[in-house]
């Protein structure tokens, strides 16, 4: 393969999508190159996510909340699906205070001027008539993936 003969063509390009054709490549090089590009792009793209939660009356994730259908681990997994846009460089705290029989969604989070919730229909939990859910969700800007160990707060 002669690197001087490789051509790169931009087939489609938008703010959130790009399709490029790189040719000719040796057999198997496309997958190798594609995976490497994907990993670099994913680890380098800035974004925002929930980094921690605090639920009133709960000391660890291996428990349940009275009157709430989902256990704490399932609620955490639901919160991990929360898509937010942060308009501040500082970490933000979102509050959720609900009670009574209902389906709790991201739209129930108390509005914060610095945070936009992009998927308000996300189900967080299901409460019965006696249930109460008071929660703080910590959201931060960042890049790539952080392990729980690196994300530990003092």
Backbone as CSV, one residue per row, in Angstrom:
resi,resn,N_x,N_y,N_z,CA_x,CA_y,CA_z,C_x,C_y,C_z
1,UNK,0.854,-1.177,0.000,0.000,0.000,0.000,0.899,1.238,0.000
2,UNK,0.615,2.145,-0.869,1.368,3.393,-0.982,0.551,4.505,-0.318
3,UNK,1.076,5.077,0.789,0.334,6.101,1.523,0.089,7.356,0.691
4,UNK,0.857,7.561,-0.343,0.657,8.733,-1.197,-0.590,8.606,-2.068
5,UNK,-1.114,7.382,-2.222,-2.304,7.155,-3.047,-3.603,7.177,-2.249
6,UNK,-3.522,7.297,-0.938,-4.729,7.276,-0.105,-5.500,8.575,-0.293
7,UNK,-6.801,8.422,-0.521,-7.679,9.570,-0.727,-8.717,9.615,0.393
8,UNK,-8.972,10.802,0.888,-9.992,11.004,1.919,-11.074,11.889,1.324
9,UNK,-12.311,11.377,1.366,-13.441,12.102,0.781,-14.484,12.329,1.873
10,UNK,-14.954,13.566,2.011,-16.030,13.889,2.945,-17.340,13.661,2.209
11,UNK,-18.067,12.623,2.627,-19.323,12.287,1.954,-20.509,13.041,2.547
12,UNK,-20.514,13.199,3.867,-21.611,13.889,4.538,-21.061,14.515,5.813
13,UNK,-21.487,15.751,6.114,-20.961,16.441,7.282,-22.018,17.379,7.847
14,UNK,-22.260,17.267,9.155,-23.172,18.179,9.846,-22.572,18.476,11.221
15,UNK,-23.318,19.202,12.049,-22.827,19.530,13.390,-22.671,18.302,14.275
16,UNK,-23.438,17.250,13.993,-23.400,16.079,14.864,-23.104,14.771,14.129
17,UNK,-22.772,14.834,12.855,-22.560,13.606,12.097,-21.555,13.863,10.984
18,UNK,-20.718,12.887,10.751,-19.784,12.968,9.635,-19.578,11.599,9.023
19,UNK,-19.521,11.547,7.709,-19.257,10.291,7.006,-18.118,10.558,6.033
20,UNK,-17.040,9.799,6.222,-15.838,9.980,5.429,-15.479,8.673,4.741
21,UNK,-14.896,8.775,3.572,-14.423,7.591,2.848,-12.914,7.734,2.703
22,UNK,-12.212,6.718,3.209,-10.754,6.676,3.096,-10.420,5.435,2.285
23,UNK,-9.738,5.629,1.154,-9.410,4.493,0.295,-8.156,4.766,-0.517
24,UNK,-7.505,3.788,-1.007,-7.649,2.358,-0.724,-6.892,1.992,0.558
25,UNK,-7.416,0.999,1.269,-6.771,0.486,2.475,-6.588,-1.019,2.340
26,UNK,-5.570,-1.535,2.995,-5.363,-2.983,3.034,-6.528,-3.629,3.772
27,UNK,-6.767,-4.902,3.506,-7.845,-5.649,4.151,-7.663,-5.597,5.675
28,UNK,-8.732,-5.242,6.389,-8.706,-5.181,7.849,-8.309,-3.826,8.415
29,UNK,-7.699,-2.974,7.609,-7.259,-1.665,8.097,-8.439,-0.739,8.391
30,UNK,-9.510,-0.877,7.649,-10.676,-0.015,7.850,-11.256,-0.165,9.242
31,UNK,-11.396,-1.409,9.702,-11.931,-1.672,11.039,-10.979,-1.121,12.093
32,UNK,-9.688,-1.375,11.918,-8.692,-0.894,12.873,-8.702,0.630,12.947
33,UNK,-8.697,1.267,11.816,-8.703,2.728,11.760,-10.007,3.292,12.321
34,UNK,-11.132,2.689,11.955,-12.442,3.147,12.429,-12.580,3.050,13.933
35,UNK,-12.162,1.917,14.516,-12.245,1.758,15.971,-11.352,2.758,16.691
36,UNK,-10.164,2.975,16.166,-9.248,3.942,16.786,-9.829,5.347,16.742
37,UNK,-10.374,5.747,15.608,-10.997,7.068,15.493,-12.184,7.211,16.448
38,UNK,-13.009,6.184,16.520,-14.180,6.212,17.410,-13.749,6.403,18.857
39,UNK,-12.729,5.641,19.292,-12.263,5.738,20.676,-11.694,7.120,20.982
40,UNK,-10.913,7.661,20.066,-10.333,8.994,20.272,-11.436,10.046,20.333
41,UNK,-12.389,9.969,19.417,-13.472,10.954,19.400,-14.316,10.878,20.672
42,UNK,-14.670,9.665,21.101,-15.496,9.516,22.296,-14.779,9.997,23.547
43,UNK,-13.479,9.774,23.629,-12.746,10.192,24.824,-12.413,11.679,24.799
44,UNK,-12.554,12.325,23.670,-12.167,13.730,23.535,-13.346,14.692,23.450
45,UNK,-14.544,14.163,23.345,-15.707,15.039,23.189,-16.185,15.541,24.546
46,UNK,-16.354,16.854,24.680,-16.874,17.379,25.944,-18.360,17.062,26.077
47,UNK,-18.798,16.925,27.299,-20.203,16.652,27.556,-20.512,16.901,29.014
48,UNK,-21.689,16.509,29.430,-22.108,16.668,30.814,-22.899,15.438,31.214
49,UNK,-22.803,15.089,32.485,-23.508,13.903,32.965,-23.706,13.984,34.472
50,UNK,-24.626,13.166,34.964,-24.798,13.012,36.404,-23.585,12.258,36.931
51,UNK,-22.953,12.804,37.964,-21.758,12.168,38.523,-22.007,11.585,39.903
52,UNK,-23.090,11.999,40.547,-23.418,11.468,41.875,-24.874,11.801,42.173
53,UNK,-25.450,11.033,43.089,-26.792,11.363,43.578,-26.817,11.174,45.085
54,UNK,-27.725,11.889,45.717,-27.956,11.728,47.152,-29.464,11.611,47.329
55,UNK,-29.902,10.502,47.920,-31.326,10.283,48.156,-31.556,10.341,49.656
56,UNK,-32.498,11.166,50.070,-32.781,11.334,51.491,-33.158,9.996,52.131
57,UNK,-32.499,9.682,53.240,-32.784,8.463,53.985,-32.090,7.220,53.469
58,UNK,-31.287,7.344,52.432,-30.614,6.187,51.835,-29.113,6.307,52.069
59,UNK,-28.504,5.248,52.616,-27.069,5.284,52.913,-26.228,4.491,51.925
60,UNK,-26.849,3.592,51.183,-26.103,2.833,50.178,-27.046,2.378,49.069
61,UNK,-26.448,1.940,47.963,-27.254,1.623,46.779,-27.976,0.282,46.848
62,UNK,-27.636,-0.564,47.814,-28.241,-1.899,47.883,-29.451,-1.916,48.806
63,UNK,-30.331,-0.979,48.619,-31.505,-0.889,49.469,-32.721,-0.502,48.629
64,UNK,-33.845,-0.372,49.298,-35.068,0.057,48.627,-35.613,1.287,49.336
65,UNK,-36.477,1.992,48.649,-37.134,3.166,49.217,-38.595,2.789,49.423
66,UNK,-39.122,2.962,50.636,-40.515,2.588,50.887,-41.473,3.266,49.907
67,UNK,-42.332,2.456,49.289,-43.328,2.971,48.368,-42.843,3.217,46.951
68,UNK,-41.575,2.920,46.681,-41.021,3.123,45.343,-40.812,1.758,44.698
69,UNK,-41.347,1.565,43.510,-41.273,0.273,42.814,-39.829,-0.133,42.534
70,UNK,-39.013,0.804,42.042,-37.630,0.503,41.672,-36.736,0.527,42.911
71,UNK,-35.726,-0.354,42.913,-34.739,-0.267,43.988,-33.742,0.835,43.646
72,UNK,-32.856,1.151,44.591,-31.938,2.279,44.408,-31.015,2.062,43.210
73,UNK,-30.547,0.844,43.003,-29.663,0.584,41.854,-30.383,0.899,40.544
74,UNK,-31.648,0.517,40.447,-32.407,0.793,39.223,-32.613,2.300,39.025
75,UNK,-32.826,3.026,40.115,-32.958,4.484,40.026,-31.642,5.096,39.549
76,UNK,-30.523,4.601,40.079,-29.203,5.085,39.646,-29.019,4.837,38.149
77,UNK,-29.367,3.648,37.691,-29.242,3.335,36.262,-30.128,4.253,35.418
78,UNK,-31.313,4.577,35.926,-32.191,5.506,35.207,-31.573,6.904,35.147
79,UNK,-30.996,7.357,36.253,-30.358,8.679,36.297,-29.167,8.735,35.344
80,UNK,-28.465,7.623,35.175,-27.325,7.600,34.252,-27.763,7.872,32.814
81,UNK,-29.038,7.650,32.509,-29.570,7.911,31.169,-29.979,9.372,30.976
82,UNK,-29.907,10.168,32.042,-30.280,11.577,31.973,-29.329,12.327,31.036
83,UNK,-29.895,13.055,30.086,-29.090,13.832,29.134,-29.265,15.309,29.477
84,UNK,-28.142,15.961,29.802,-28.197,17.364,30.208,-27.206,18.203,29.424
85,UNK,-27.504,19.485,29.369,-26.572,20.471,28.814,-26.344,21.483,29.932
86,UNK,-25.069,21.727,30.265,-24.733,22.652,31.352,-24.197,23.947,30.755
87,UNK,-24.706,25.075,31.250,-24.284,26.389,30.773,-23.336,27.074,31.761
88,UNK,-22.687,26.294,32.606,-21.750,26.813,33.597,-20.557,25.873,33.669
89,UNK,-19.404,26.400,34.033,-18.231,25.540,34.197,-18.213,24.864,35.561
90,UNK,-19.046,25.325,36.471,-19.102,24.765,37.823,-20.069,23.576,37.874
91,UNK,-19.786,22.592,38.740,-20.749,21.498,38.948,-22.087,22.075,39.427
92,UNK,-23.159,21.428,39.050,-24.500,21.891,39.402,-25.236,20.808,40.180
93,UNK,-26.157,21.238,41.038,-26.979,20.302,41.806,-28.426,20.472,41.357
94,UNK,-29.017,19.365,40.922,-30.431,19.348,40.550,-31.207,18.724,41.700
95,UNK,-32.393,19.232,41.969,-33.205,18.706,43.070,-34.492,18.100,42.519
96,UNK,-34.883,17.021,43.167,-36.116,16.322,42.807,-36.852,16.022,44.100
97,UNK,-38.051,16.574,44.271,-38.859,16.353,45.467,-40.274,16.024,45.021
98,UNK,-40.647,14.748,45.114,-41.985,14.327,44.690,-42.576,13.375,45.718
99,UNK,-43.905,13.337,45.757,-44.571,12.371,46.626,-45.921,12.014,46.040
100,UNK,-46.435,10.886,46.501,-47.726,10.427,46.027,-47.615,9.535,44.814
101,UNK,-48.724,8.874,44.500,-48.750,7.905,43.404,-48.513,8.599,42.071
102,UNK,-47.429,8.201,41.402,-47.103,8.812,40.116,-45.878,8.178,39.491
103,UNK,-45.709,8.466,38.218,-44.485,8.109,37.487,-43.597,9.348,37.528
104,UNK,-42.417,9.210,38.088,-41.494,10.334,38.215,-40.613,10.373,36.970
105,UNK,-40.571,11.529,36.316,-39.750,11.683,35.112,-38.740,12.812,35.322
106,UNK,-37.836,12.943,34.378,-36.840,14.016,34.442,-37.507,15.392,34.408
107,UNK,-38.709,15.486,33.866,-39.440,16.757,33.846,-39.811,17.207,35.257
108,UNK,-39.819,16.286,36.230,-40.140,16.620,37.617,-38.962,17.243,38.364
109,UNK,-37.784,17.227,37.759,-36.615,17.844,38.393,-36.843,19.348,38.441
110,UNK,-36.576,19.940,39.599,-36.773,21.378,39.778,-35.838,22.125,38.826
111,UNK,-36.377,23.053,38.029,-35.543,23.743,37.032,-34.339,24.458,37.652
112,UNK,-33.222,24.393,36.949,-31.977,25.060,37.334,-31.574,25.901,36.125
113,UNK,-31.341,27.184,36.343,-31.058,28.102,35.232,-29.819,27.703,34.438
114,UNK,-28.889,26.965,35.059,-27.634,26.584,34.399,-27.675,25.216,33.734
115,UNK,-28.806,24.513,33.839,-28.884,23.148,33.314,-30.154,22.981,32.488
116,UNK,-29.991,22.420,31.301,-31.131,22.092,30.442,-31.240,20.573,30.368
117,UNK,-32.417,20.049,30.664,-32.653,18.609,30.577,-33.172,18.316,29.177
118,UNK,-32.439,17.484,28.452,-32.753,17.234,27.047,-33.673,16.036,26.833
119,UNK,-33.866,15.211,27.864,-34.803,14.088,27.747,-35.777,14.097,28.933
120,UNK,-36.693,15.079,28.974,-37.601,15.210,30.112,-38.562,14.038,30.290
121,UNK,-38.755,13.211,29.280,-39.656,12.061,29.388,-39.001,10.851,30.052
122,UNK,-37.718,10.938,30.389,-37.008,9.823,31.016,-37.674,9.440,32.332
123,UNK,-38.055,8.166,32.477,-38.632,7.682,33.723,-37.521,7.449,34.736
124,UNK,-37.684,8.035,35.922,-36.710,7.875,36.999,-37.198,6.836,37.995
125,UNK,-38.476,6.899,38.368,-39.025,5.952,39.348,-40.546,5.950,39.257
126,UNK,-41.148,4.953,39.924,-42.598,4.838,40.008,-42.975,4.787,41.484
127,UNK,-43.808,5.721,41.926,-44.169,5.826,43.336,-45.610,5.377,43.560
128,UNK,-45.872,4.804,44.750,-47.254,4.529,45.127,-47.763,5.697,45.970
129,UNK,-49.011,5.608,46.456,-49.619,6.762,47.124,-48.906,7.199,48.404
130,UNK,-48.177,6.296,49.076,-47.500,6.649,50.326,-46.036,7.044,50.128
131,UNK,-45.560,7.034,48.923,-44.123,7.224,48.668,-43.724,8.691,48.621
132,UNK,-42.442,8.896,48.946,-41.837,10.220,48.867,-40.410,10.026,48.365
133,UNK,-40.002,10.853,47.413,-38.651,10.752,46.857,-38.020,12.139,46.842
134,UNK,-37.021,12.325,47.716,-36.248,13.565,47.769,-34.826,13.222,47.359
135,UNK,-34.348,13.875,46.305,-33.061,13.497,45.728,-32.312,14.730,45.244
136,UNK,-30.982,14.663,45.354,-30.102,15.648,44.728,-29.298,14.919,43.671
137,UNK,-29.208,15.506,42.493,-28.442,14.923,41.387,-27.320,15.902,41.054
138,UNK,-26.094,15.434,41.155,-24.931,16.267,40.878,-24.540,16.067,39.418
139,UNK,-24.483,17.148,38.656,-24.110,17.066,37.244,-22.883,17.938,37.002
140,UNK,-21.996,17.443,36.124,-20.753,18.154,35.841,-20.389,18.023,34.377
141,UNK,-19.623,19.003,33.916,-19.026,18.922,32.585,-17.795,18.035,32.669
142,UNK,-17.462,17.414,31.557,-16.256,16.601,31.523,-16.002,16.078,30.126
143,UNK,-14.950,15.257,30.045,-14.605,14.620,28.768,-14.298,13.160,29.030
144,UNK,-14.789,12.300,28.147,-14.480,10.885,28.270,-15.203,10.240,29.436
145,UNK,-14.634,9.135,29.904,-15.239,8.336,30.964,-14.354,8.392,32.195
146,UNK,-14.944,8.586,33.360,-14.205,8.543,34.613,-14.661,7.340,35.415
147,UNK,-13.720,6.596,35.969,-14.084,5.484,36.843,-14.622,6.056,38.151
148,UNK,-15.329,5.238,38.913,-15.871,5.678,40.195,-14.748,6.130,41.122
149,UNK,-13.616,5.448,41.060,-12.474,5.796,41.913,-11.963,7.208,41.605
150,UNK,-11.836,7.539,40.327,-11.349,8.868,39.935,-12.395,9.949,40.184
151,UNK,-13.660,9.560,40.275,-14.757,10.506,40.438,-15.113,10.734,41.905
152,UNK,-14.425,10.057,42.836,-14.761,10.153,44.259,-14.692,11.586,44.748
153,UNK,-15.688,11.952,45.533,-15.735,13.276,46.143,-15.288,13.144,47.599
154,UNK,-14.599,14.168,48.125,-14.174,14.102,49.541,-15.347,14.180,50.485
